[in-house]
């Protein structure tokens, strides 16, 4: 056989080997992370729930999801083991205060304008008289293409 005909097969086998090797490394890292769990450690499940580890079994983990509420999960359902500082920052909202270094952004643009003039209502015209406005949504009498009895197609009794 010619080397040119074998080259695509060799490349394919090499790519498959590299992909399975990286997948095995990821699985080993996840297993090592799960083995580092100890009671009292904060974790995040693969579903995104944060909890504290209470007990560790052979294949299961008992998590405290709220004070006094315990749930049993499979070890494989633990997505990440968090250190204490990160867990407290996410769950309890504690940690270092970053508000001192961040600029203050206003909720609306009114504080960005530098006008000291009093706010006026521009929707009302000062010279306009107080006559009632016409209701343009209603038709006073039916036009030539509308039925005179007021019934349209699809209504009961329409012709």
Order of alpha helices (4+ residues) and beta strands (2+ residues): alpha-beta-beta-beta-beta-beta-alpha
